[in-house]
């Protein structure tokens, strides 16, 4: 085809029916693509050549067998549509003709073929000749081979284990290693310097598709009052084209009959996506070559994350088994279940009017399960996971740097082009302060501030909506707990095994968790569309900036959506309840929830299990069943023409489109899982194991989807995992704090240790040696029933008889004491121990990462009173912050340290304000 010297654009006065709105465009030709020619109103369209299908189903070439198909456009012939909208059809036809004519104008070669199964469909095959590839390779700064790499590869440090790694590696006789080259950005005037052995093989299929897509995204087709319409994405969204995609190179189940076909799709399915290859390493180089660096870096990260989970899963299972095997030795659980101890302890009502008195032993089964998770092994595992997450992130940075070098993406940021949507709106001219040259920007500084304000307000509104839903769940908990307390049995009946497990607390927790999960999934579906709309309005410059902006918005929403209920159970439920004579009311109406006598840890475990497990099941349904069902329905509709031979492009058209944000949702799913594995792992040691199993399947499921169910994606470059890296760093630092606070405030680990080392022996205890006997009686305070402020809040039931006293979970003086119902000395010991544990664990995990050494409490004398020790701690915090601000730039670490510093200062002055507080040696509870 002869290249035209000018573009053809439609001059139209009528309103356009596109959905994306108008884009004012000035000098688009000079901004996006050089040498476009003048913008004239002409209708001398150049149309593609129509050819009949030649019967070669595996062919990747035009009918001449020489020109390779780099892209395929699909549309429905308007003349054969069964519709009465002739005017609309004619407008769409003219836009498409103008667009295809301009593609020819820019040097692309087109060939059209009608569908074999549906004669209304037309497939336009696009080929980029050598001159076009060279021109745009230079414009896009694509790195291409200069000469083969003659550097020797570094030998492995684990040479003795080669026999083992060989079993796990891909067979090199099947997938041959890629030859390595020294590369440089392509320049036409230096073409002789590049390693060009064969012009047809110099640009691989992925690079050819990327170049053609670059052109397709920037070619115009319509002009209305200085408003230009352009790009294949706009045409697909408006229905002018049905689809646009590059071709798979062969069928995934068998090799191509074409001897020149590399059969990379078949090799990927056989050695990567097939279930029999589940134990093998991923062929990352072939994935990168076929799908591009962006897909390759995702699977490299997912594979590395899964490998690191193996160690965490082993340690987590060991800690779980430790708790499971030692649950029979759990003294405090035995006391709860003992008929002469827990069976005789009468607990106070947990709500007003309808809730009865109840015996402690109805929580026997839950206390046994709590012994599994609230054990010393969980404490060890929480500290281990704090170290593990730091090692994972640091090792991944190293692995990512290796891939940047191997895949030649070190200088990718200098190569990345602006998005066409951004370039089209660059109507304002400013002077660059550095280069002193004119630059075009889409809006002024004032306009940018307005956009940022509107976007931030929209995100804030949706976060408030999530918080409102969480409040609704809390109200549900408070309301339904009263109903369950009134309806469920108050005594354990040995003939009914369900009664042992279905307590009011358990029933409320399970139903609330299920409702919370349903609300989470509904809000996710709505917010995804809102986040995309906000990011489009924000108008980021490059595709990387666009994805990073969308990533931050989506993750901020998902973080609040998924984790808010867990934060409530872990750190708020049961913490501000007062005592039976003076309870705290929420919203002035609902009495705050209380935890079981063993704490809220088991309820947090239940919440995590339901949300994490339900999310994994839901995602697998979306990722596996939906594409498979859609393709199955498509094959069923085409069964009448199944005996016909269909070409490669028609086979690919009937696959499912993945979408530009398909990979984004894969990342989001894994990062949310990463949060569950790290933030609340102290309450659920089996979370890494569940994540490991899920990820092993996830890798192969994603591989199966890409190779069998989806059209081939347009290859894209990527240097790293983008905004997900700082998000994981923030999660890792927050995980140290949350796990320390879960151990301190949610579990009963610290109160049990304080009792064991201080209050089980004189002067506070009666035992002659350290023991856990009497712990339950010591941690349940006594309340006098006659002290209820409202007699109607007493017991309306009579099954348990009349009682003068009841017990409740707190550390307060009994009635008749000079400071009755005030916090006792045990409470202050526990608080001091909890704060000390948080500080020690926080810096024990974070300081090695920062390069600091030394003991946190080096300035504290273990024989000093706690207020003096905190004074030394106060001085140390000041010195630490001075060093931190001068040596480190990690804002997340800095903010966490600021919070810890303020927390320590607050506690220090709190102790001073208490006046003559009981001074006691730290050795009493630290030993």
ZAMARGU-4260 file (C-alpha; in steps of 0.2 Angstrom, whole numbers, plus 5000, padded with zeros to 4 digits):
<rodrens>
0) 5000/5000/5000 | 5006/5017/4996 | 5008/5029/5011 | 4997/5044/5010 | 5005/5061/5014
5) 4990/5068/5025 | 4977/5063/5037 | 4959/5061/5034 | 4948/5068/5048 | 4929/5069/5049
10) 4923/5087/5051 | 4906/5084/5059 | 4894/5097/5068 | 4883/5084/5076 | 4885/5078/5094
15) 4896/5063/5096 | 4889/5048/5105 | 4905/5043/5113 | 4905/5040/5132 | 4921/5048/5137
20) 4917/5066/5133 | 4926/5078/5122 | 4945/5081/5122 | 4951/5098/5116 | 4966/5096/5105
25) 4978/5108/5098 | 4994/5103/5089 | 4991/5084/5093 | 5001/5079/5078 | 5016/5088/5084
30) 5013/5082/5102 | 5011/5064/5099 | 5016/5058/5082 | 5028/5067/5070 | 5025/5070/5052
35) 5006/5068/5052 | 5003/5081/5039 | 4989/5094/5038 | 4972/5092/5046 | 4960/5093/5031
40) 4942/5089/5029 | 4943/5075/5015 | 4933/5059/5012 | 4945/5050/5001 | 4946/5036/5013
45) 4959/5022/5010 | 4951/5006/5015 | 4960/4989/5019 | 4960/4975/5006 | 4947/4962/5008
50) 4954/4944/5007 | 4945/4927/5010 | 4951/4915/5023 | 4964/4904/5016 | 4960/4889/5027
55) 4976/4889/5037 | 4970/4889/5055 | 4987/4892/5063 | 4993/4905/5052 | 4999/4921/5060
60) 5002/4930/5043 | 4992/4939/5030 | 4986/4929/5015 | 5003/4932/5006 | 5012/4922/5020
65) 5025/4936/5022 | 5018/4950/5032 | 5015/4945/5050 | 4999/4950/5060 | 5004/4962/5074
70) 4987/4967/5079 | 4968/4963/5076 | 4953/4974/5075 | 4936/4967/5075 | 4920/4976/5070
75) 4902/4972/5065 | 4898/4977/5048 | 4884/4990/5049 | 4877/4985/5032 | 4872/4968/5039
80) 4866/4974/5056 | 4848/4970/5060 | 4844/4987/5067 | 4833/5002/5062 | 4847/5015/5068
85) 4853/5018/5050 | 4860/5036/5055 | 4870/5029/5069 | 4877/5015/5059 | 4882/5027/5045
90) 4891/5038/5058 | 4900/5023/5065 | 4905/5017/5048 | 4912/5034/5043 | 4922/5036/5059
95) 4929/5018/5057 | 4934/5022/5039 | 4943/5038/5044 | 4952/5029/5057 | 4958/5015/5046
100) 4963/5027/5033 | 4974/5036/5045 | 4982/5020/5050 | 4987/5017/5032 | 4992/5035/5032
105) 5005/5032/5046 | 5012/5017/5037 | 5003/5002/5044 | 4996/4989/5032 | 4979/4982/5034
110) 4970/4967/5028 | 4951/4963/5031 | 4943/4946/5032 | 4925/4941/5036 | 4921/4929/5050
115) 4920/4911/5046 | 4906/4908/5059 | 4897/4925/5058 | 4897/4934/5042 | 4893/4951/5051
120) 4910/4951/5059 | 4925/4958/5050 | 4943/4955/5056 | 4955/4969/5051 | 4973/4962/5053
125) 4987/4975/5056 | 5005/4974/5050 | 5019/4986/5054 | 5032/4986/5041 | 5051/4987/5044
130) 5051/5006/5042 | 5037/5009/5054 | 5045/4998/5067 | 5061/5007/5066 | 5053/5024/5067
135) 5043/5021/5082 | 5056/5011/5091 | 5066/5027/5091 | 5052/5037/5097 | 5048/5025/5111
140) 5066/5023/5116 | 5065/5004/5115 | 5081/4995/5119 | 5087/4983/5106 | 5102/4971/5105
145) 5119/4978/5101 | 5129/4962/5103 | 5128/4946/5112 | 5133/4946/5131 | 5149/4938/5133
150) 5150/4940/5152 | 5151/4924/5162 | 5136/4920/5173 | 5139/4920/5192 | 5140/4903/5199
155) 5127/4898/5213 | 5133/4897/5231 | 5122/4881/5233 | 5131/4871/5220 | 5129/4855/5230
160) 5110/4856/5229 | 5110/4857/5210 | 5102/4840/5209 | 5087/4846/5219 | 5085/4863/5210
165) 5086/4854/5194 | 5070/4844/5198 | 5061/4860/5202 | 5067/4869/5187 | 5060/4870/5170
170) 5068/4857/5158 | 5080/4868/5147 | 5078/4855/5133 | 5060/4861/5131 | 5061/4879/5136
175) 5078/4885/5130 | 5087/4899/5139 | 5086/4916/5131 | 5102/4923/5123 | 5107/4938/5133
180) 5113/4954/5124 | 5120/4971/5127 | 5106/4984/5123 | 5104/5002/5119 | 5089/5013/5114
185) 5086/5011/5096 | 5092/5025/5084 | 5089/5024/5065 | 5105/5033/5061 | 5115/5020/5070
190) 5106/5005/5063 | 5123/4997/5058 | 5128/4996/5076 | 5114/4985/5081 | 5114/4966/5081
195) 5102/4963/5065 | 5104/4946/5059 | 5087/4944/5053 | 5075/4959/5050 | 5060/4948/5054
200) 5067/4942/5070 | 5075/4958/5076 | 5058/4965/5083 | 5050/4950/5093 | 5031/4948/5092
205) 5029/4957/5109 | 5039/4972/5104 | 5030/4973/5087 | 5013/4972/5096 | 5018/4986/5108
210) 5023/4997/5094 | 5007/4995/5085 | 4997/4998/5100 | 5006/5014/5103 | 5001/5020/5086
215) 4983/5013/5087 | 4981/5023/5104 | 4986/5040/5096 | 4979/5040/5078 | 4964/5052/5076
220) 4948/5049/5067 | 4936/5064/5070 | 4937/5083/5072 | 4922/5093/5079 | 4925/5112/5082
225) 4944/5110/5086 | 4939/5094/5097 | 4948/5079/5091 | 4943/5061/5094 | 4957/5048/5094
230) 4963/5031/5100 | 4958/5013/5098 | 4952/5012/5116 | 4939/5026/5113 | 4933/5017/5098
235) 4931/5001/5107 | 4922/5009/5122 | 4910/5017/5110 | 4906/5001/5101 | 4913/5006/5084
240) 4925/4991/5086 | 4921/4975/5095 | 4938/4971/5101 | 4957/4975/5098 | 4970/4963/5103
245) 4987/4954/5098 | 4987/4936/5093 | 4992/4921/5103 | 5005/4911/5093 | 4996/4894/5093
250) 4983/4884/5102 | 4988/4880/5120 | 4984/4861/5119 | 4995/4857/5104 | 5009/4864/5094
255) 5006/4874/5078 | 5007/4866/5061 | 5017/4881/5055 | 5035/4876/5057 | 5040/4895/5059
260) 5029/4897/5075 | 5039/4897/5091 | 5024/4888/5100 | 5027/4899/5116 | 5009/4898/5122
265) 5010/4879/5121 | 5026/4879/5131 | 5019/4890/5144 | 5003/4880/5146 | 5013/4863/5147
270) 5027/4869/5158 | 5019/4883/5168 | 5000/4882/5168 | 4997/4864/5168 | 4993/4856/5185
275) 5007/4843/5183 | 5019/4858/5184 | 5013/4864/5200 | 5030/4860/5209 | 5041/4868/5196
280) 5049/4885/5196 | 5041/4897/5184 | 5049/4901/5167 | 5050/4919/5171 | 5060/4923/5155
285) 5048/4915/5144 | 5033/4924/5153 | 5042/4941/5151 | 5046/4937/5133 | 5028/4932/5128
290) 5017/4944/5140 | 5030/4958/5143 | 5039/4964/5159 | 5024/4970/5168 | 5016/4952/5169
295) 5033/4945/5172 | 5037/4955/5187 | 5020/4951/5194 | 5023/4933/5193 | 5041/4935/5199
300) 5035/4944/5215 | 5021/4932/5218 | 5032/4917/5217 | 5045/4925/5228 | 5032/4930/5241
305) 5025/4912/5240 | 5043/4905/5243 | 5045/4916/5258 | 5028/4910/5265 | 5035/4893/5266
310) 5046/4897/5281 | 5032/4907/5290 | 5020/4893/5287 | 5031/4880/5295 | 5034/4891/5310
315) 5016/4895/5311 | 5011/4877/5311 | 5024/4873/5324 | 5017/4886/5335 | 4999/4880/5332
320) 5004/4862/5336 | 5012/4868/5352 | 4996/4876/5358 | 4986/4861/5352 | 4997/4848/5361
325) 4998/4859/5377 | 4979/4863/5378 | 4976/4849/5391 | 4989/4857/5402 | 4980/4874/5401
330) 4977/4877/5420 | 4966/4892/5418 | 4955/4883/5405 | 4953/4868/5417 | 4947/4880/5430
335) 4934/4887/5419 | 4928/4870/5414 | 4929/4863/5432 | 4911/4861/5440 | 4917/4866/5457
340) 4926/4882/5450 | 4919/4888/5434 | 4902/4879/5438 | 4900/4889/5454 | 4906/4906/5447
345) 4891/4917/5443 | 4894/4930/5430 | 4885/4947/5430 | 4873/4951/5415 | 4882/4958/5400
350) 4867/4968/5395 | 4852/4977/5403 | 4835/4970/5406 | 4835/4954/5396 | 4852/4947/5399
355) 4853/4934/5414 | 4866/4929/5426 | 4876/4915/5419 | 4889/4902/5424 | 4907/4904/5419
360) 4908/4886/5413 | 4896/4889/5398 | 4912/4896/5390 | 4922/4880/5393 | 4923/4875/5374
365) 4928/4892/5369 | 4942/4893/5383 | 4949/4876/5377 | 4950/4883/5359 | 4958/4899/5365
370) 4972/4889/5374 | 4977/4884/5356 | 4979/4902/5350 | 4983/4911/5366 | 4999/4902/5370
375) 5017/4906/5372 | 5020/4899/5355 | 5009/4913/5348 | 5020/4926/5357 | 5036/4919/5349
380) 5027/4918/5332 | 5022/4936/5333 | 5040/4942/5335 | 5046/4930/5322 | 5033/4937/5309
385) 5040/4955/5313 | 5057/4949/5308 | 5051/4939/5293 | 5041/4953/5285 | 5057/4964/5286
390) 5068/4950/5278 | 5055/4947/5265 | 5054/4965/5259 | 5073/4968/5259 | 5077/4951/5250
395) 5063/4956/5237 | 5072/4972/5234 | 5087/4963/5230 | 5078/4951/5219 | 5069/4965/5210
400) 5086/4974/5206 | 5092/4958/5198 | 5077/4957/5187 | 5079/4975/5182 | 5097/4971/5176
405) 5092/4955/5168 | 5077/4962/5159 | 5085/4978/5155 | 5073/4990/5163 | 5085/5000/5174
410) 5082/5016/5165 | 5063/5013/5161 | 5057/5029/5168 | 5066/5039/5155 | 5058/5029/5142
415) 5040/5030/5147 | 5029/5040/5136 | 5014/5051/5142 | 4997/5044/5141 | 4987/5050/5125
420) 4973/5056/5137 | 4985/5067/5146 | 4994/5073/5130 | 4977/5077/5122 | 4973/5089/5136
425) 4989/5099/5136 | 4982/5115/5131 | 4992/5127/5143 | 5009/5133/5139 | 5022/5136/5153
430) 5040/5139/5154 | 5050/5125/5162 | 5060/5132/5177 | 5075/5121/5174 | 5077/5120/5155
435) 5068/5137/5152 | 5059/5129/5137 | 5040/5129/5133 | 5030/5114/5139 | 5012/5110/5137
440) 5002/5105/5153 | 4984/5100/5154 | 4979/5113/5168 | 4986/5127/5178 | 4992/5125/5196
445) 4976/5132/5202 | 4966/5119/5192 | 4977/5105/5199 | 4974/5110/5217 | 4955/5110/5213
450) 4956/5093/5205 | 4967/5086/5220 | 4954/5093/5233 | 4939/5086/5224 | 4948/5069/5222
455) 4953/5069/5241 | 4936/5074/5246 | 4928/5060/5236 | 4940/5047/5243 | 4937/5054/5261
460) 4918/5052/5258 | 4919/5034/5254 | 4930/5030/5269 | 4917/5038/5280 | 4904/5027/5271
465) 4914/5012/5276 | 4916/5018/5294 | 4897/5021/5294 | 4895/5002/5289 | 4906/4997/5303
470) 4896/5007/5315 | 4881/4998/5308 | 4889/4981/5311 | 4893/4987/5329 | 4875/4992/5332
475) 4870/4975/5325 | 4881/4966/5337 | 4874/4976/5352 | 4856/4972/5347 | 4857/4954/5342
480) 4868/4950/5358 | 4853/4954/5369 | 4842/4943/5358 | 4854/4928/5359 | 4856/4930/5377
485) 4838/4929/5380 | 4835/4915/5369 | 4850/4903/5370 | 4851/4891/5385 | 4860/4897/5401
490) 4865/4880/5407 | 4875/4867/5398 | 4865/4852/5394 | 4876/4837/5392 | 4863/4829/5380
495) 4864/4843/5368 | 4882/4845/5360 | 4877/4861/5351 | 4875/4870/5367 | 4893/4868/5371
500) 4898/4879/5356 | 4883/4890/5353 | 4885/4903/5366 | 4878/4921/5364 | 4895/4928/5361
505) 4899/4914/5348 | 4882/4916/5339 | 4884/4935/5338 | 4902/4934/5332 | 4899/4922/5318
510) 4883/4931/5311 | 4891/4948/5312 | 4907/4942/5303 | 4896/4935/5289 | 4886/4951/5287
515) 4902/4961/5288 | 4910/4950/5274 | 4894/4953/5263 | 4895/4972/5265 | 4913/4972/5262
520) 4911/4964/5245 | 4896/4975/5240 | 4906/4991/5244 | 4921/4984/5235 | 4911/4982/5219
525) 4904/5000/5220 | 4920/5008/5224 | 4930/5001/5211 | 4921/5010/5198 | 4921/5026/5208
530) 4940/5025/5210 | 4943/5023/5192 | 4932/5039/5189 | 4941/5049/5201 | 4958/5044/5194
535) 4953/5048/5176 | 4947/5065/5182 | 4964/5067/5191 | 4973/5064/5174 | 4990/5057/5178
540) 5004/5059/5165 | 5010/5042/5162 | 5003/5025/5164 | 5014/5021/5179 | 5008/5037/5187
545) 4990/5032/5183 | 4991/5015/5191 | 5001/5021/5206 | 4987/5034/5209 | 4973/5021/5207
550) 4983/5009/5218 | 4984/5021/5233 | 4965/5026/5231 | 4960/5008/5230 | 4971/5001/5244
555) 4966/5015/5256 | 4948/5010/5253 | 4951/4992/5254 | 4962/4994/5270 | 4948/5002/5279
560) 4935/4991/5272 | 4943/4974/5276 | 4953/4978/5292 | 4941/4990/5301 | 4931/4976/5309
565) 4947/4967/5314 | 4954/4983/5322 | 4937/4985/5331 | 4937/4968/5339 | 4956/4968/5343
570) 4958/4986/5351 | 4941/4993/5355 | 4928/4979/5360 | 4928/4976/5378 | 4940/4989/5382
575) 4929/5003/5388 | 4914/4994/5396 | 4915/5001/5414 | 4908/4989/5427 | 4891/4982/5431
580) 4886/4996/5442 | 4892/5010/5430 | 4892/5003/5413 | 4897/5014/5398 | 4884/5016/5384
585) 4887/5018/5366 | 4878/5032/5357 | 4869/5035/5374 | 4858/5019/5371 | 4868/5003/5368
590) 4879/4996/5382 | 4896/4992/5375 | 4901/4975/5371 | 4911/4964/5383 | 4923/4950/5378
595) 4923/4933/5385 | 4932/4929/5401 | 4946/4923/5390 | 4947/4939/5380 | 4942/4944/5362
600) 4956/4934/5354 | 4946/4920/5349 | 4933/4931/5341 | 4947/4940/5331 | 4952/4923/5325
605) 4935/4919/5319 | 4933/4936/5310 | 4950/4933/5301 | 4945/4915/5296 | 4928/4920/5289
610) 4934/4936/5280 | 4951/4928/5273 | 4943/4911/5269 | 4927/4919/5261 | 4938/4932/5251
615) 4949/4917/5244 | 4933/4907/5239 | 4925/4922/5231 | 4940/4927/5221 | 4943/4910/5215
620) 4925/4910/5209 | 4927/4926/5200 | 4944/4921/5192 | 4941/4903/5187 | 4922/4899/5186
625) 4916/4915/5177 | 4929/4915/5163 | 4927/4897/5160 | 4908/4898/5160 | 4908/4913/5148
630) 4919/4904/5136 | 4908/4888/5138 | 4893/4898/5134 | 4902/4905/5119 | 4907/4888/5112
635) 4889/4882/5115 | 4882/4896/5104 | 4895/4892/5090 | 4892/4873/5090 | 4882/4874/5074
640) 4898/4880/5065 | 4910/4869/5075 | 4914/4858/5059 | 4922/4873/5050 | 4940/4878/5052
645) 4942/4894/5060 | 4957/4905/5059 | 4969/4910/5073 | 4961/4928/5075 | 4943/4921/5076
650) 4948/4909/5090 | 4956/4922/5100 | 4941/4934/5098 | 4930/4922/5107 | 4941/4922/5122
655) 4938/4933/5137 | 4946/4951/5137 | 4956/4954/5153 | 4956/4973/5153 | 4969/4985/5157
660) 4967/4984/5176 | 4966/4965/5176 | 4983/4964/5184 | 4980/4978/5196 | 4966/4967/5204
665) 4978/4953/5205 | 4990/4964/5215 | 4977/4971/5226 | 4971/4953/5231 | 4988/4948/5236
670) 4992/4964/5245 | 4976/4962/5255 | 4981/4944/5259 | 4998/4951/5264 | 4990/4962/5277
675) 4980/4948/5284 | 4995/4937/5285 | 5005/4951/5294 | 4994/4963/5303 | 4984/4951/5314
680) 4995/4935/5313 | 4997/4935/5332 | 4978/4929/5333 | 4979/4916/5319 | 4996/4907/5317
685) 4989/4897/5303 | 4986/4912/5292 | 5003/4910/5283 | 4999/4891/5279 | 4982/4896/5272
690) 4990/4910/5262 | 5004/4898/5256 | 4991/4885/5249 | 4981/4899/5241 | 4996/4906/5233
695) 5002/4890/5226 | 4985/4888/5218 | 4984/4906/5213 | 5000/4906/5203 | 4994/4891/5192
700) 4976/4898/5191 | 4982/4915/5185 | 4994/4906/5173 | 4979/4895/5167 | 4968/4910/5164
705) 4981/4919/5154 | 4986/4905/5143 | 4969/4897/5140 | 4954/4909/5144 | 4960/4926/5140
710) 4965/4935/5124 | 4984/4939/5124 | 4987/4955/5133 | 4997/4970/5125 | 5015/4968/5132
715) 5020/4982/5143 | 5036/4987/5152 | 5038/4988/5170 | 5053/4992/5181 | 5046/4986/5198
720) 5029/4982/5207 | 5026/5001/5208 | 5016/5009/5222 | 5013/4991/5230 | 5031/4992/5237
725) 5029/5007/5249 | 5012/5000/5253 | 5020/4984/5259 | 5033/4993/5269 | 5019/5003/5278
730) 5010/4987/5281 | 5026/4979/5288 | 5029/4993/5300 | 5011/4994/5306 | 5011/4975/5308
735) 5024/4976/5322 | 5014/4988/5331 | 4997/4979/5329 | 5004/4962/5334 | 5013/4969/5349
740) 4996/4977/5354 | 4986/4961/5351 | 4998/4952/5362 | 4997/4965/5375 | 4979/4971/5375
745) 4968/4958/5366 | 4976/4942/5372 | 4978/4937/5391 | 4996/4933/5389 | 5003/4948/5399
750) 4990/4946/5413 | 4994/4928/5415 | 5013/4931/5415 | 5010/4945/5428 | 5000/4933/5439
755) 5012/4919/5437 | 5028/4929/5442 | 5020/4941/5454 | 5003/4937/5461 | 5003/4919/5463
760) 5016/4920/5477 | 5018/4931/5492 | 5016/4945/5495 | 5001/4946/5484 | 4997/4927/5482
765) 4995/4912/5494 | 5005/4899/5484 | 5022/4894/5489 | 5028/4892/5471 | 5025/4900/5454
770) 5008/4893/5447 | 4993/4897/5437 | 4981/4890/5449 | 4969/4903/5455 | 4971/4914/5440
775) 4953/4914/5435 | 4947/4919/5453 | 4960/4932/5454 | 4956/4940/5437 | 4937/4941/5440
780) 4931/4955/5451 | 4916/4955/5463 | 4901/4965/5461 | 4887/4967/5474 | 4870/4965/5465
785) 4862/4977/5477 | 4873/4991/5469 | 4864/4990/5452 | 4859/5008/5449 | 4843/5003/5441
790) 4834/4988/5449 | 4826/4984/5433 | 4843/4980/5426 | 4844/4965/5438 | 4841/4947/5433
795) 4823/4945/5426 | 4826/4926/5427 | 4826/4914/5441 | 4834/4898/5434 | 4850/4902/5443
800) 4842/4907/5459 | 4844/4923/5469 | 4862/4929/5471 | 4870/4943/5481 | 4886/4945/5471
805) 4892/4941/5454 | 4908/4942/5445 | 4914/4952/5430 | 4930/4953/5420 | 4941/4967/5427
810) 4954/4971/5440 | 4944/4981/5453 | 4943/4982/5472 | 4928/4972/5479 | 4913/4980/5488
815) 4917/4986/5505 | 4935/4991/5501 | 4939/5009/5505 | 4942/5011/5486 | 4928/4999/5480
820) 4926/4997/5462 | 4942/5007/5459 | 4956/4998/5449 | 4967/4988/5460 | 4986/4986/5461
825) 4985/4971/5449 | 4978/4982/5436 | 4993/4994/5437 | 5005/4980/5436 | 4997/4973/5420
830) 4996/4990/5412 | 5015/4993/5415 | 5019/4976/5409 | 5009/4978/5393 | 5017/4995/5389
835) 5034/4988/5392 | 5031/4973/5381 | 5025/4985/5367 | 5040/4995/5368 | 5052/4981/5369
840) 5044/4971/5355 | 5043/4986/5344 | 5061/4991/5344 | 5067/4973/5345 | 5060/4971/5328
845) 5062/4988/5320 | 5079/4993/5327 | 5089/4980/5317 | 5081/4986/5301 | 5086/5004/5306
850) 5104/4998/5310 | 5103/5003/5328 | 5109/4991/5341 | 5109/4990/5360 | 5095/4986/5372
855) 5080/4997/5373 | 5079/4998/5392 | 5098/5000/5394 | 5096/5015/5404 | 5083/5007/5416
860) 5088/4999/5432 | 5077/4984/5435 | 5076/4988/5454 | 5070/5006/5451 | 5051/5010/5452
865) 5042/5010/5436 | 5040/5029/5435 | 5059/5031/5437 | 5061/5018/5423 | 5049/5028/5412
870) 5059/5044/5415 | 5074/5035/5408 | 5064/5029/5394 | 5058/5047/5391 | 5076/5052/5389
875) 5081/5038/5378 | 5066/5042/5367 | 5072/5060/5364 | 5090/5054/5360 | 5083/5041/5348
880) 5072/5053/5339 | 5086/5065/5337 | 5097/5051/5329 | 5082/5045/5319 | 5078/5062/5311
885) 5096/5065/5306 | 5100/5047/5299 | 5084/5041/5291 | 5072/5047/5278 | 5059/5033/5280
890) 5043/5043/5284 | 5034/5027/5290 | 5047/5023/5303 | 5048/5041/5308 | 5029/5042/5311
895) 5028/5026/5321 | 5042/5032/5332 | 5034/5049/5335 | 5018/5040/5340 | 5028/5028/5352
900) 5037/5043/5359 | 5021/5053/5363 | 5014/5037/5370 | 5028/5035/5382 | 5028/5053/5387
905) 5009/5052/5390 | 5011/5037/5401 | 5026/5045/5411 | 5015/5060/5415 | 5001/5050/5419
910) 5011/5041/5433 | 5017/5057/5439 | 4999/5064/5440 | 4993/5049/5451 | 5004/5055/5465
915) 5010/5042/5478 | 5007/5027/5466 | 5013/5010/5473 | 5032/5009/5468 | 5037/4991/5464
920) 5052/4983/5456 | 5051/4979/5438 | 5059/4962/5442 | 5042/4957/5450 | 5035/4955/5433
925) 5050/4953/5422 | 5060/4942/5433
</rodrens>
